[in-house]
Amino acid sequence: MEILLMLTMFSILFFIMFVRQNDFISPSFLFVAPLTVSVFICVLYKEKWLFNCEIKTFLLLTVGTISFFCGEQLGKIFSKRKIGYNEQINCDMSVSIIKIIIIILFSFIAVYLVYKEVSISVSKAGIAYTLFSTSTKGLDGYSVSYTVSMIMNVISIISVFGIVILANNYVNKCLKKRDWLFIIPIISYMIIVLMQGQRGDLINIFVSTYFICFCINYKKQGGNAKKNFKFAGGFIKYILIVLVVFYSLRLTIAKPGQKELSFADTISGYVGAQIDLLNRFVSENKLSYSLFGYESFHDMYRFFEKIGFMNNLPEVVFKYRAYNGLGCNVFTFFRRPYVDFGLLGAWIVALLCGIVFGHFYYKYVRVRNGNHQFLLYMTLYAYFVNKVAMSFFDDYMTMLISANTVIKLILFVLINQFLYCKIKIVNRWS
């Protein structure tokens, strides 16, 4: 059953690549590809981890991925747009130096305020732990002020805008010296992420960067599908660098016994263990909550609790298991909807997520006619697309249904209005 699962996932992935003409930034590819890699690693370690795939796990993963692809297809139909990049576009994005200086000053203030609050919360553990801890609950666990929480949202959005500006102007050979100053808010956000101990957010930055670079280059080339493989080859090198950095960070903060783990064992534990955990969860028990969709919409329920509409909410328990000396308590995208809605419900949730992301992608990002709005929508998509790519880890898509997401969308609009004073099409040709 394990080998069949792996072969089926690879078959689904290759089918999507064929149908989507090697569109490596489509929601379905970003959803299925990491899951397939995770399944592959889990099967590779099946003897060591005692992985014995249940039929229900097989159906949950395979039918679930197919459901997401079908949802994306429906989203494409609902978009009612002519799809493709039949135009080559050169777009110059220019931000005034005054606005850049304001952003830099804000970045320094953000780093200082976050460091101040985190250092107070973990002062007994020392500065090294403050900066690099991964065993913490993250900044939310330290009950930071609302102001600092808002500042973190702002700097995260600014960093994505900065990546877009740098990538676009570099690809289109209109990069100005002042554009390099956007490195400062990007690095500032990475420092803040490390202070939280949230390496997942650091990975999100890399995912967003990949999407942005691919999308801009693809648009510039007029949608030449043959050049996608060349970009994909470069991305594989990029992934290897990210994994090395990830491993190095772990060595910095790992316990003495864990530092003896090899690179392969460490990465396999983080990337592949989720499949085994999901399988064990499905085979051992199925939790149930009295509240509708409690795990899937947990953030929304907690928001209602904070404002006094609800109380005495149950705790959500994610049982830890050891893999290659590493602790893991994540179960892929499928655990939360499976707990809340069962096998059929999980497939329906995957279908709905595919519709939402597919509709936005084909209606606003992958469009025939290029203009400055393309870059704006691409930035918004890039900010949230990592939730799809990280589905092999946890269900981040349904967790977007929260008050924080609404706040981020409002901030996105405001920051967009502040930054993009000058965007012009330099060249456009068919």
DAKA-V285377 format. One record per run of one state. SS is the DSSP state (H for helix, E for strand, - for the rest). FROM is the first residue (numbers start at 1). LEN is the number of residues. If there is no record, write none. Layout:
SS	FROM	LEN
SS	FROM	LEN
This chain:
-	1	1
H	2	18
-	20	7
H	27	18
-	45	1
H	46	4
-	50	5
H	55	25
-	80	8
E	88	7
-	95	2
H	97	25
-	122	1
H	123	3
-	126	1
H	127	6
-	133	6
H	139	4
-	143	3
H	146	26
-	172	5
H	177	20
-	197	2
H	199	22
-	221	4
H	225	29
-	254	4
H	258	3
-	261	2
H	263	22
-	285	13
H	298	9
-	307	14
E	321	3
-	324	2
E	326	3
-	329	3
E	332	1
-	333	1
H	334	32
-	366	6
H	372	21
-	393	1
E	394	1
-	395	3
H	398	3
-	401	2
H	403	17
-	420	2
E	422	8
-	430	1
